[in-house]
């Protein structure tokens, strides 16, 4: 099968529990008809079925890699900026408010955790894959 960007191999398979491990197997099942949007499978037994897809790795061009990298950096930077504003807002509200509510602390901690995660994501994008 071919879709717009790469090759996709479709297999009819079932979850085989005969070895007590539950592995996918295509024994006794064939894909008799279909295209990229539907498949018809024929099997000589009854069990739990699925259609498995094996997508062939697609190599991106340099332009696409650069565009995806730029979008990622811009998105993470905007997110980090907005989370910093959120933390400042929570700090101001908790110092001004007469109500000492746990909601401020919970939301501030959640915002801080997401901020740290975004910063780590932005830093990790600079490393080579697999490091």
Helices and strands as residue ranges (DSSP letters): E 8-16, E 23-25, E 29-34, E 39-43, E 49-55, H 62-96, H 102-124
